[in-house]
């Protein structure tokens, strides 16, 4: 599914969501987020997002805290380790954040019935927090941590002052001996900076020598005793500091279970409020979730595009409509519309608000898509092979609980074969009863969707004056083939337009002038004669769908066979499978009634009681039937072809 999430750019939305999270573990959780399959679970997560957003809007951003460094520190507990002052400060700061967050959530209860409840699971560990803050200041153990530590440090300070007094006395009495007029500390010892030529004048221990060798740092013998006392006191100080740190570590370890509960609550809230912050950033709304197989989007926007430049998407599928075929000019926004439908479905099912004025989504077991050319040099896959590989996988996975999105259906190969494959794929998806949206350029598929029950057309609007796409999806209407229209507007001679129309559609284009430039759709609409007749045919097809045996096609009717738009004559009414016998160019075929459209009824083509054997039988068979109607002749044979023969 990772490939599908990338094709629909769901991974990019998740990356946007990670930017609002504080902790690494929460970011990892977000990157692994997938749509939930339970309606109750989806609704719960959506309500969490809604409540968290309401809380932020009323009380400001929550006092959340990152727990990344804290987790590393706490992992040492139980192993005999000792927390450092810096690590203890992180524990105290986390507990302070927990206390503030608990108060924040308690205030937010009027606006939340789910999120605010996390406040009850947060433990206020004031004892631990206060003890650490009393004992640690500036990432160091403070004198107030214990009376013993305070006493030791006081003695060290007094001894240090005594040493400084004696050394300052030496400095003032023999200024020529020293390179500087102040005391230096070297390796923990108080020393005097004695010039090399006077080093024998000062009795004591050489602690260090300057890099140039001109100055000797000497600890005079007169202060050695005091220096040793300080060294002993510093050992006592270190021991007491370690004792205090171990005591504080033990205190934290004693409350570790409660701290871990707080960490879990903090991470859960970090995730929930990240979703809320993303909702605010996208100006998104809470979508409805339904058990009906339907999707409704009103003024939807692709979350990765600049909202100021987006034409809102209005889309609906469901009820009697299981599939939508989108057509229209190139760069008209068809693929963006397709991605928006899929991406918003994934977002809603993952508990995220969607950028739309209103929306309602069903729960899908899979959102399957084939978007992009998918050409791969390393895998030696052409565009067509890649499309077919994806589509085969999609058809294997799709069920009546799936949403399928197909871009440029049937492209990448011979147009006739591509169109035929597209029809077969659409019929297969209809048989699976899944929801699907297909983008195509084939005009035959527009007509196929127009008459096939459960399918509707949609188009991307096009401005005929400016010759620019409007990026607006219009449901229920087929997209026009604008190539000839655009070519004419750009100056291609009319004679070439008419020749192109004749080659493409089998008829001469009607004349049109620069001032009266109506839709080239007039050229495309072969076989679409009467709106009233079109409504009648749709009604007949719906009636046949309910009862295939009640076929409306009679012998002698002239029909259009989709998607090829061949003209044929009905030679046999529908069988129990709903297959109608149609003769096309002297060849007999059994064709599903759903692919047929009445062109001219038989009573308008032939007189009453017309002998259709003239059309459907060979000369030999007609003579044989005439003789056999008068008498039996054992030497006569009438050959009847297998009706399954194509």
C-alpha positions in Angstrom: 0.0 0.0 0.0 3.0 2.3 0.4 3.2 2.8 -3.4 -0.5 3.8 -3.5 0.0 6.2 -0.6 2.8 7.8 -2.5 0.8 8.0 -5.7 -2.0 9.8 -3.8 0.6 11.9 -1.9 -0.7 10.7 1.5 2.9 10.4 2.7 3.3 14.1 2.1 0.3 14.9 4.2 1.8 12.7 7.0 5.0 14.6 6.7 3.1 17.9 7.1 1.5 16.3 10.2 4.9 15.4 11.7 5.9 19.1 11.7 3.3 19.7 14.4 4.5 16.9 16.7 7.2 17.4 19.4 8.5 13.9 20.1 10.4 11.5 17.7 8.3 8.5 18.8 5.1 10.5 17.9 6.6 11.4 14.5 7.4 7.8 13.8 3.8 6.9 14.8 2.5 9.5 12.3 4.7 8.2 9.5 3.2 4.7 10.0 -0.4 6.0 10.2 -2.8 4.1 8.0 -6.6 4.3 7.5 -8.6 2.6 10.1 -11.0 -0.2 9.0 -13.5 0.1 11.9 -16.2 2.8 11.6 -16.3 3.3 15.3 -12.5 3.7 15.4 -12.5 6.3 12.6 -15.3 8.3 14.3 -13.4 8.2 17.6 -10.2 9.5 16.1 -12.1 12.2 14.1 -13.8 13.4 17.3 -10.5 13.6 19.1 -9.2 15.8 16.3 -12.3 18.0 16.5 -12.2 18.4 20.3 -8.5 19.1 20.3 -9.0 21.8 17.7 -11.8 23.3 19.7 -9.6 23.3 22.9 -6.8 25.1 21.0 -9.2 27.7 19.6 -10.5 28.5 23.1 -7.4 28.0 25.4 -4.4 28.4 23.1 -1.7 25.9 22.4 -1.3 23.1 25.0 1.8 23.0 27.3 3.1 19.8 25.7 6.7 18.6 26.3 9.0 16.5 24.2 9.9 13.2 25.9 12.8 12.1 23.6 15.7 12.9 26.0 13.7 11.8 29.0 13.2 8.4 27.5 16.9 7.9 27.1 17.6 9.0 30.7 14.9 6.7 32.2 16.2 3.7 30.3 19.2 3.7 32.7 17.0 3.1 35.7 16.9 -0.3 37.3 20.4 -1.0 36.1 22.3 0.5 39.0 22.9 3.7 37.1 22.8 7.2 38.5 21.0 10.1 36.9 23.1 13.2 36.3 21.9 16.7 37.5 21.1 17.5 33.8 18.9 14.4 33.5 17.2 15.0 36.8 16.4 18.6 35.6 14.7 17.0 32.5 12.6 14.8 34.8 11.6 17.8 36.9 10.8 19.9 33.8 8.7 17.1 32.4 6.7 16.8 35.6 6.2 20.5 35.6 4.8 20.3 32.0 2.5 17.4 33.1 1.1 19.4 36.0 0.4 22.4 33.7 -1.1 20.1 31.0 -3.4 18.5 33.6 -4.6 22.0 34.7 -5.0 23.0 31.0 -7.2 19.9 30.3 -9.3 20.4 33.4 -10.2 23.9 32.2 -11.0 22.5 28.8 -13.6 20.0 30.0 -16.6 22.2 28.8 -15.3 21.8 25.2 -14.2 18.2 25.3 -15.6 14.8 26.4 -12.7 12.7 25.1 -9.5 14.7 25.0 -10.0 16.3 28.4 -10.3 12.9 30.0 -6.5 12.4 29.4 -6.1 14.9 32.3 -7.3 12.3 34.7 -4.6 9.8 33.7 -1.8 12.4 34.3 -0.2 12.0 37.7 0.9 15.1 39.6 4.2 14.0 41.2 4.8 17.2 43.2 7.0 15.4 45.7 9.5 14.3 43.1 9.3 17.6 41.2 9.9 19.7 44.3 12.7 17.6 45.6 14.6 17.8 42.4 14.1 21.5 42.1 15.2 22.0 45.7 18.4 19.9 45.2 19.4 20.9 41.7 20.1 24.5 40.5 21.7 25.4 37.2 22.3 21.7 36.4 24.4 21.3 39.6 23.6 19.9 43.1 22.7 22.9 45.2 24.1 23.6 48.7 20.5 23.2 50.0 20.4 19.6 49.0 21.7 18.6 52.4 23.1 20.2 55.6 26.3 18.1 55.3 26.9 19.3 51.8 26.4 22.9 52.8 28.8 22.5 55.7 31.5 20.9 53.5 31.3 23.6 50.9 31.4 26.3 53.6 34.7 24.9 54.9 36.1 24.7 51.4 35.3 28.3 50.9 36.9 29.4 54.2 40.1 27.5 53.4 40.2 28.9 50.0 39.9 32.4 51.3 42.7 31.8 53.8 45.0 30.5 51.0 44.2 33.6 48.8 45.0 35.9 51.7 48.5 34.4 52.2 49.2 34.3 48.5 48.1 37.9 48.0 50.5 38.9 50.8 53.4 37.2 49.0 52.4 39.0 45.7 52.4 42.4 47.4 55.7 41.9 49.2 57.8 40.6 46.3 56.3 42.1 43.1 59.6 41.7 41.0 59.4 37.9 41.4 56.1 37.5 39.6 55.0 37.9 36.0 51.4 38.8 37.0 49.9 40.5 40.0 47.1 37.9 40.7 46.7 34.3 41.8 46.3 31.5 39.2 44.5 28.1 39.7 46.4 25.2 38.1 45.2 21.6 38.4 43.0 22.4 41.4 45.8 24.3 43.2 46.2 27.9 44.1 49.5 29.1 42.6 51.7 32.1 42.1 53.1 33.1 38.6 56.8 33.1 39.4 59.4 34.4 36.8 61.8 31.7 35.8 64.8 33.5 37.2 63.2 33.8 40.7 61.7 30.3 40.9 64.2 29.3 43.6 63.2 32.3 45.7 59.7 30.8 46.3 59.7 27.6 48.4 57.0 25.3 47.3 55.8 22.8 44.6 55.9 23.6 40.9 52.4 22.7 39.7 52.7 23.9 36.1 55.0 25.8 33.6 53.8 28.2 30.9 54.2 27.2 27.3 57.1 29.6 26.8 58.8 28.4 29.9 59.2 31.9 31.3 56.7 31.5 34.1 56.5 28.8 36.8 53.2 28.2 38.6 54.3 27.4 42.2 52.2 26.4 45.2 54.0 27.9 48.2 54.8 25.6 51.1 53.0 28.0 53.4 49.6 27.1 51.9 50.2 23.4 51.2 48.6 22.3 54.4 45.5 24.3 53.7 45.5 23.0 50.1 45.5 19.4 51.4 42.6 20.2 53.7 40.6 21.5 50.7 41.5 18.3 48.7 40.1 16.2 51.5 37.0 18.4 51.8 36.4 18.1 48.0 36.5 14.3 48.3 33.8 14.6 51.0 31.9 16.9 48.8 32.0 14.6 45.9 30.8 11.7 48.0 27.9 13.7 49.4 26.9 14.9 45.9 26.9 11.3 44.7 24.8 10.2 47.7 22.3 13.0 46.9 22.1 12.1 43.2 21.6 8.4 44.0 18.9 9.4 46.4 17.1 11.5 43.8 17.6 8.7 41.2 16.0 6.2 43.6 13.1 8.7 44.2 12.5 8.9 40.4 12.8 5.1 40.1 10.2 4.7 42.8 7.7 6.7 40.8 8.8 5.4 37.4 5.5 3.6 36.7 3.5 6.9 37.2 6.1 8.8 35.1 5.7 6.2 32.3 1.9 6.7 32.4 2.5 10.4 32.1 4.8 9.9 29.1 2.2 7.7 27.4 -0.4 10.4 28.0 1.9 13.1 26.8 2.7 11.2 23.5 -1.0 10.5 22.9 -1.9 14.1 23.4 1.1 15.2 21.2 -0.4 13.1 18.4 -4.0 14.3 18.9 -3.0 18.0 19.1 -0.8 17.6 16.0 -3.9 16.5 14.1 -5.7 19.5 15.4 -2.9 22.0 14.5 -2.9 20.5 11.0 -6.6 21.0 10.7 -6.3 24.6 11.7 -3.4 25.1 9.2 -5.4 23.6 6.4 -8.7 25.3 7.4 -10.1 21.8 7.3 -13.5 20.5 8.6 -14.8 17.4 10.3 -16.0 14.9 7.6 -19.1 12.7 8.1 -18.6 8.9 8.1 -21.3 6.7 6.8 -22.0 3.0 6.4 -23.5 3.7 3.0 -21.3 3.2 0.0 -21.0 6.8 -1.0 -18.6 9.8 -1.1 -19.7 13.4 -1.1 -17.3 16.4 -1.3 -18.4 20.0 -1.4 -15.8 22.6 -2.1 -12.9 20.2 -1.6 -9.3 21.3 -1.9 -6.1 19.3 -2.5 -4.2 19.9 0.8 -0.8 20.3 -1.0 -1.9 23.0 -3.4 -2.1 26.7 -2.7 -5.7 27.2 -1.5 -5.9 30.7 -3.1 -5.4 29.2 -6.6 -7.6 26.1 -6.2 -11.0 25.8 -7.9 -13.0 23.9 -5.3 -14.0 20.3 -6.1 -17.6 19.2 -5.9 -18.0 15.4 -6.2 -20.6 12.8 -5.4 -20.7 9.0 -5.9 -22.9 6.4 -4.4 -26.5 5.1 -4.3 -27.3 4.0 -7.9 -24.0 5.4 -9.1 -21.1 3.2 -8.6 -18.7 4.6 -11.2 -17.8 8.0 -12.6 -15.9 8.5 -15.9 -14.1 11.9 -16.0 -13.3 13.4 -19.4 -12.0 16.8 -20.6 -9.0 18.6 -22.1 -5.4 18.0 -21.2 -4.2 20.0 -18.2 -7.8 20.4 -17.2 -7.2 19.1 -13.7 -8.6 15.6 -14.1 -5.7 13.9 -12.3 -5.8 16.5 -9.5 -9.5 15.8 -9.0 -8.8 12.1 -9.0 -6.0 12.5 -6.4 -8.1 14.8 -4.3 -10.9 12.3 -4.1 -8.5 9.5 -3.0 -6.4 11.6 -0.7 -9.3 13.1 1.2 -10.8 9.6 1.6 -7.5 8.4 3.1 -7.3 11.4 5.4 -10.8 11.1 6.7 -10.4 7.3 7.3 -7.2 8.1 9.2 -8.9 10.4 11.7 -7.8 13.7 10.0 -10.0 16.6 9.1 -10.3 17.3 5.3 -9.9 20.6 3.5 -13.5 21.0 2.3 -16.7 23.0 3.1 -18.5 19.7 3.7 -17.7 16.0 3.1 -18.9 12.6 3.8 -17.0 9.3 3.3 -17.6 5.6 3.5 -15.1 3.2 5.0 -13.0 1.4 2.3 -11.1 -1.8 2.8 -8.7 -0.6 0.1 -8.2 2.7 -1.8 -6.6 1.4 -5.0 -5.2 3.6 -7.7 -3.3 3.6 -10.9 -1.9 7.1 -11.4 1.1 8.3 -13.4 2.8 6.5 -16.3 4.8 4.2 -14.0 7.5 3.6 -16.7 10.5 1.9 -15.3 13.8 1.4 -17.1 15.2 -0.8 -14.4 12.2 -3.1 -14.5 11.9 -2.9 -18.3 8.3 -1.8 -18.0 6.6 0.4 -20.6 3.9 2.8 -19.7 1.2 0.4 -20.9 2.8 -2.6 -19.2 3.0 -0.6 -16.0 -0.6 0.4 -16.2 -1.8 -3.1 -16.9 0.3 -4.6 -14.1 -1.3 -2.2 -11.6 -4.8 -2.7 -13.0 -4.5 -6.5 -12.8 -3.4 -6.2 -9.1 -6.3 -3.8 -8.5 -8.9 -6.1 -10.0 -7.6 -8.9 -7.9 -7.9 -6.9 -4.6 -11.0 -4.8 -5.3 -14.2 -5.8 -3.6 -17.6 -4.2 -3.0 -16.0 -2.3 -0.1 -13.1 -0.7 -2.2 -12.5 2.6 -3.8 -10.7 2.4 -7.2 -9.1 5.4 -9.0 -7.8 5.0 -12.5 -6.0 7.7 -14.4 -5.8 7.7 -18.3 -7.6 4.4 -18.5 -6.6 2.4 -21.6 -3.7 4.7 -22.6 -0.3 3.8 -23.8 -1.3 1.4 -26.6 -3.3 1.2 -29.8 -6.4 3.4 -29.4 -8.9 0.8 -30.5 -7.5 -1.9 -28.3 -7.0 0.5 -25.4 -10.6 1.6 -25.7 -11.7 -2.1 -25.7 -9.6 -2.9 -22.6 -11.1 0.2 -20.9 -14.6 -1.0 -21.5 -13.8 -4.5 -20.2 -12.1 -3.0 -17.1 -15.1 -0.7 -16.4 -17.5 -3.7 -16.8 -15.4 -5.8 -14.4 -15.4 -3.0 -11.8 -19.1 -2.7 -12.1 -19.5 -6.5 -11.6 -17.4 -6.1 -8.4 -19.8 -3.4 -7.2 -17.0 -1.2 -5.9 -16.9 2.6 -6.1 -14.6 3.8 -8.8 -13.5 6.9 -10.7 -11.8 6.7 -14.1 -10.1 9.4 -16.1 -10.0 8.9 -19.9 -9.7 10.6 -23.3 -11.7 8.0 -25.3 -14.9 9.5 -26.6 -16.4 6.0 -26.8 -16.3 5.7 -23.0 -18.3 8.8 -22.7 -21.2 7.2 -24.6 -20.6 3.9 -22.8 -21.0 5.7 -19.4 -24.0 7.6 -20.7 -26.0 4.4 -21.3 -24.5 1.9 -18.9 -26.6 1.7 -15.6 -24.6 2.7 -12.6 -22.2 4.8 -14.6 -22.2 8.6 -15.0 -20.1 11.0 -16.9 -18.2 14.0 -15.4 -16.1 16.6 -17.2 -13.5 19.2 -16.5 -15.0 22.6 -17.6 -13.2 24.4 -20.5 -13.4 28.1 -21.4 -14.1 28.3 -25.1 -13.3 32.0 -25.3 -9.9 32.0 -23.6 -9.1 28.3 -24.6 -8.1 27.6 -21.0 -9.2 24.8 -18.7 -11.2 26.0 -15.7 -10.2 23.1 -13.5 -13.8 22.7 -12.4 -15.4 19.3 -12.2 -19.0 19.1 -13.6 -20.9 16.0 -12.6 -23.4 14.3 -15.0 -21.9 15.7 -18.2 -19.4 14.2 -20.6 -16.3 16.2 -21.5 -16.1 17.6 -25.0 -13.4 16.8 -27.4 -11.9 20.2 -27.9 -9.0 19.4 -30.2 -10.7 20.4 -33.4 -12.4 23.4 -31.8 -9.1 24.7 -30.5 -7.3 24.0 -33.8 -10.0 26.1 -35.6 -9.8 28.9 -33.1 -6.0 29.0 -33.5 -6.4 29.4 -37.3 -6.3 25.9 -38.9 -8.3 26.1 -42.2 -11.9 25.0 -42.1 -11.3 22.4 -44.9 -8.7 20.7 -42.8 -11.0 20.7 -39.8 -13.7 19.1 -41.9 -11.3 16.5 -43.2 -10.1 15.7 -39.7 -13.6 15.3 -38.5 -14.4 13.0 -41.4 -11.4 10.9 -40.7 -12.1 10.8 -37.0 -15.9 10.4 -36.9 -16.9 9.1 -40.3 -18.9 12.2 -41.3 -18.2 15.7 -42.7 -18.0 18.4 -40.1 -20.8 21.0 -40.3 -19.6 24.4 -41.4 -18.9 27.0 -38.8 -17.5 30.5 -38.9 -15.1 32.5 -36.7 -18.0 34.4 -35.2 -20.3 31.4 -34.8 -17.9 28.9 -33.2 -20.1 26.4 -31.5 -18.9 23.2 -29.8 -17.2 20.7 -32.0 -19.2 18.3 -30.0 -21.7 18.5 -32.9 -19.0 16.6 -34.9 -18.6 14.1 -32.2 -22.2 13.3 -31.5 -22.7 10.7 -34.2 -25.7 8.6 -33.5 -27.2 11.0 -30.9 -30.3 12.1 -32.7 -33.1 12.8 -30.4 -33.0 13.7 -26.7 -36.5 12.2 -26.2 -35.4 9.0 -27.8 -32.3 9.0 -25.6 -34.4 9.2 -22.5 -36.6 6.4 -23.8 -33.6 4.2 -24.4 -32.2 4.8 -20.9 -35.6 3.8 -19.4 -35.7 0.7 -21.5 -32.2 -0.3 -20.4 -33.1 0.2 -16.7 -36.1 -1.9 -17.3 -34.1 -4.6 -18.9 -31.6 -4.5 -16.0 -34.3 -5.3 -13.6 -35.5 -8.2 -15.8 -33.1 -9.2 -18.6 -35.8 -11.5 -20.1 -38.0 -8.4 -20.8 -35.7 -7.2 -23.6 -36.9 -4.1 -25.4 -35.1 -4.8 -28.7 -37.2 -6.3 -31.4 -36.2 -8.2 -34.6 -35.5 -5.6 -37.3 -34.5 -2.8 -34.9 -31.5 -0.8 -36.0 -29.1 -0.5 -33.0 -25.8 1.1 -32.1 -23.3 -1.3 -30.5 -21.0 0.3 -28.0 -18.3 1.1 -27.5 -17.3 0.7 -31.2 -20.5 2.5 -32.3 -21.1 -0.1 -35.0 -24.6 -0.1 -36.6 -26.4 -3.5 -36.6 -29.8 -5.1 -37.0 -31.5 -7.2 -34.3 -32.1 -10.7 -35.7 -33.1 -12.3 -32.4 -34.6 -11.0 -29.2 -32.8 -11.3 -25.8 -32.2 -14.7 -24.3 -32.2 -15.6 -20.6 -28.7 -14.1 -20.3 -29.8 -10.8 -21.7 -27.9 -11.4 -24.9 -29.4 -9.9 -28.1 -28.7 -11.3 -31.5 -27.3 -8.6 -33.7 -26.1 -8.8 -37.3 -23.3 -6.5 -38.1 -22.0 -6.4 -41.7 -23.5 -9.8 -42.4 -21.9 -11.3 -39.3 -24.1 -12.5 -36.4 -23.2 -11.8 -32.8 -24.7 -12.3 -29.4 -24.3 -9.0 -27.5 -25.3 -8.0 -24.0 -28.3 -5.6 -24.1 -26.4 -3.1 -22.0 -24.1 -2.4 -24.9 -26.9 -1.6 -27.3 -28.8 1.5 -28.0 -31.9 1.8 -30.2 -31.1 3.7 -33.3 -34.2 3.3 -35.5 -37.1 1.0 -34.6 -38.1 -1.8 -37.0 -41.6 -0.3 -37.6 -39.9 2.8 -39.1 -37.6 0.8 -41.4 -39.8 -2.1 -42.7 -43.5 -2.5 -43.6 -45.8 -4.6 -41.4 -45.2 -8.4 -41.7 -41.9 -7.9 -43.4 -40.0 -11.1 -44.2 -36.7 -10.6 -42.3 -35.3 -13.8 -43.7 -34.5 -11.6 -46.7 -31.9 -9.9 -44.5 -30.8 -12.7 -42.2 -30.9 -15.8 -44.4 -28.7 -16.8 -47.4 -30.3 -17.3 -50.8 -29.9 -21.0 -50.5 -31.7 -21.1 -47.1 -34.5 -18.9 -48.2 -35.2 -21.2 -51.2 -35.0 -24.2 -48.9 -37.4 -22.7 -46.4 -39.9 -21.9 -49.2 -39.8 -25.4 -50.6 -40.0 -27.0 -47.1 -43.1 -24.8 -46.3 -44.9 -26.6 -49.2 -43.5 -30.2 -48.9 -40.9 -32.3 -47.2 -37.6 -32.8 -49.1 -35.0 -35.0 -47.4 -32.2 -33.7 -49.6 -32.7 -30.1 -48.4 -30.5 -28.8 -45.5 -30.7 -25.4 -43.8 -27.4 -24.6 -42.1 -27.8 -22.6 -38.8 -24.6 -21.1 -37.3 -23.7 -21.5 -33.6 -25.2 -18.5 -31.8 -22.1 -18.2 -29.6 -19.9 -17.8 -32.8 -18.6 -14.3 -33.0 
